[in-house]
Amino acid sequence: MPVPFLHSPNILFDTVVDRTERLSPGFLRLTLAGASLADFAPYERDQRIKVLLPPGDDGAYPEGLHDGLPEHAWRRAWRALPPADRPVMRSYTAHRVRPAQQEVDLDVFIHEPAGPASRWALGARVGDRLLVSGPDIRRGDPTHGVQWAPGTATTVLIAADETAFPAVHGILRSLDEDVRAHVLLELGDPADTALLGPLLERHTVEVHERAGQAGGDALVAGVEQWLRTHGSSAATLGTGFAAWLVTESTRIPLLRAATTDHGIDPERVHGQGYWNARPRATSE
């Protein structure tokens, strides 16, 4: 039987909170430090990593979870723990990786109501430990956990709510000068666009405020409106077009259907649920 995650380049990095910064009403930056982060690969873009929150108030982790464990091993150790003792696992995008400084910036969107990760981030203090599973540069594979794969596209549609703003930041940084991006953002507070800052200036941007709607609804409406205007021309571009659509998980089928309704090849569309509206479990 194949071993899950056997070929994953991710390992556990034992980090501590070095500093915190409130970036906007909805975002808190945690700068994590640790000697092993010298090997944390700076692939960035929308590369997803895992954080394992300390299971108790003392910040301690079970003995079987420690620095340097490859993903197949730490997941096996995590699954072997009694459910009540398992660290809560959540997915994030590393905002910035600085191997030379042995630092990683993690930008956390503070959900309302706050979930386990938001609560932990709000209470985090300098010196608090956090285990992070991310790419070890010595193990190669810069595409692991990266869904952004536009190929030769020079026109792209990027649509996301706040949970994906760190990934949007990484994607926009990675774009070549000849790529034109249409960026559709759903948010609750316009001040949260500060996370993306000057990166938005060279692209076409639409901001859709939730204004009391359920998460994802304003983005779906915005994408549908964009497609009514641009969908046919996007479809004619073939491999010259790519879409990256990220929001609440039950809205993703709606977004995919909207693109195919306008003749866009499903292979040119990546849709992914970054969160879901149902009560969160402690694992993923």
N, C-alpha and C positions, 0 to 999 in steps of 0.2 A: 504494500500500500504506500503511495507517495506520501512524503512528509510535508504537511502544509508549511508554506513560507521557507522551505529549505533553501531556496535560491534567492531569498530576499537579501539585498545589500544592507538592510537596516540592522542596527544594533542598539542596545540601551546605552544612553549617556546619562551619567549621574551629574546633575547640575544643581546650582544654588541660585536663588534670586540675588542678582547683584545690584539692581536698581529698578525702580518703577516710575512710570510717567503717564499721567492722564492726557491722552492725545485729543480727545473730544468728548462730548457728552456720553457717547456710546462705546468708546474704545480706551483700553488700558494697555500700555506696553510694559511687558516684563522683559528685562534684559537678563538672560541666564548666562552663567559663567561656570567653567569647569575645565580642568586640564585636558580631559579626553576630547573636548570640543575642537581641539586642533585637527581631529580627523573627521569632523562633521562636514560633509560635502556641501559646497555652496552652489548647488544646482538651482535652487529657488524656483522661479516661475510659480506654478500652482501645486508644487510638490507637497503631498500630504504626509504629515508625520503624526505620531501618536504621543500623547502625554498620559502618564499614569499618575493620578492624584494620590497623595499619601492617604492611606485608609484610616488613620487615626489622628487625633489632635496633637500627638507628639511629633508628627512629621516622619515617623519611622516607617520603613518598608519591610515586608516579609523577607526573610533571609534568602530565599531563592531568587529574588530579583535584585540584580546588581549590575554595575557598570561593565560594559563590554559584551553582554550576552547577545548572541545573534537572535533574530526575530523568532525563528522556529523554537529556540530554547526558552526564551522568556515567555512566549505565549503558552508553551507547555507548562511551565512553572506557574503561570497565572491561572490557567484552567484547573490546575491541581489544588488550588487553594479553596477552602470553604467560601461560598459566595459572599458571606459577610466580611471576609478578610481580604477580598480582592480589591486592589486599587481601581477606582473608577477610571475607565479608559475613554478618551475623547480624541477626535481628529482635529488637527490644526494645520495651518500653513506657516512655515517659518518666514517672517518678514525679511529679515536680513541675517546672513550667516557670515561671521568674521573669524575664520579659523586662526589667523595669525594672532588675534586678540583673545582667542578661546571664548568667543561670545556668540550667542544666538538671541535675536530679538523675536519675541512672540507677542503679536498684537491680538488681544482678546476682546471680542465683542461681548458686552455685558447684556445678556438676555434679560427680558422682563416677562415673567418673573425669572429671577436668576436660577440657573441650574447649578449642578455641582462644580463645574469648571469656573463659571462666573463667580460663584461664591468664594471659591478658593482664591481666584485672582484678586478679588476685592480685598481679601484678608491677608494676601501675601506680604511678607516682610523680608527685608534683606537678610540673607542667610538661610531662608527656607529652602528645603530640598525639593527637587522635581525630577523624576525620571522621564526621559524623553527618548522615544524610539525614532531614529532618523538615519539617513544614509551615511555609511562609512565610506569615505573616499577611497580607502584601500581595497574595497570590494567592488568598485566600479558600478556600472549600470546607472547612468544619469537619467534614464527615462522612468525608473521605478517610482510609482506613485504620482507620475505626471500625466494629467489628462489633456493638457494643452498640446495639440499636435496638428497645427494648421497646414503643414506641408508647404506648398508653394503659394498659398493664398495671399493676396495683396489687399483684399477687402475682408474684414472680419466683423462679426457681431458679437459683442461681449455683454451679456445681460446677467445681473447678479443683485442679490440683496446684501446687507451688511456682513453676513456671515462669511461671504466670499471676498470682501474688500481686500484683505491681505493677499489673496490669490490674484485678484485683478491687478493689484499693484505690481506683483511679480511678473505677470503677463505683459502689462504695458511697458515695463522696463525692458523686456526681452524683444520687443518689436523692432524690426528693421525700419529704417527711415522711409522706405517706399510702401509700408503697410498703412492702410487707412482703417482706423477702427471706429465703429459706431458703438458707443458705450451707453447702455441703459442701466440705471441704478435705481433700486427700490430702497427707501429708508424711512425711518421715523422722524429723524431730526436732520435737516439739511446741513447742520454743522459737521456731521460725520463724514462729509466729502473731504474734510481736511486730511483724512488719512491718505487720500490719493493725490491731493495737492496739484503741483504743476504738471504732473503726468497727463492730466486731462486736457491741457491747453491745446495740444496739437491734434486732438480728435473731436469728433462730433459726439456731444454728450447730452443725454436726456435724464433728468432726475424726476422720479415718480414717488411722491410721498404717500405713505400708507393711509394717513388721515382716518384712522379707525378701522380700516379694512383688515381682514385676516392676512397674515404673512404670506407673500407670494402672489396675491391677487392683483396688486397694482403692477407688478412686473409682468404678469401674464397679459394684462390689458395693454401695457406699453409695447410688448413684443408683437402682439397681434396688430396693433396700430402701425408699428414700423413695417411689418410684413405687408400690410395692405398697400403701403407706399413703395416699398423697396423689394418685396419678396420676389416678384417676377424677374427683375434685373439681377438679383442675387442668384437665382436659379440658373440663369443663362451663363454665369461665370464659371460654373462647374467647379473644378479644383481650385479656381481662383478665389473661391469664397469659403469661409469656415465660420461656424457659430459655436459659441461656448456659453451655455445657459445653465445657471446655477441658482437654486432657491429651495424652498420647502419641497420635500420629496413628492407629495401628491400632486404638485403642480407641474412636475417635469413631463408626464405624459401629455398634458395639455400643450406645453411648449413644443414638444416634438411633433405633435399632430398639426399644430399651426404651421410649422415649417414645411412639412410634407404636403399640406394643402396648397401651398404656393409653389410646389414643384421642386423644392430643394432636395437634393440627394441626401437621404438619411446618413450616409457615410460622411457627409460634410458637417454634421451636427453632433456636438457632445452635450448631453444634458445630464445633470447630476444633482441629486438631493443632498444638500449640505446639512440639513436638519429636518426634523419632522415635527408635526404639530401634536402628536400623541405624547403622553407622559413618557419621559426618558427613563430607560433602564440604566443599570449601573455598568453595563458592558456594551461592546459593539462587536 
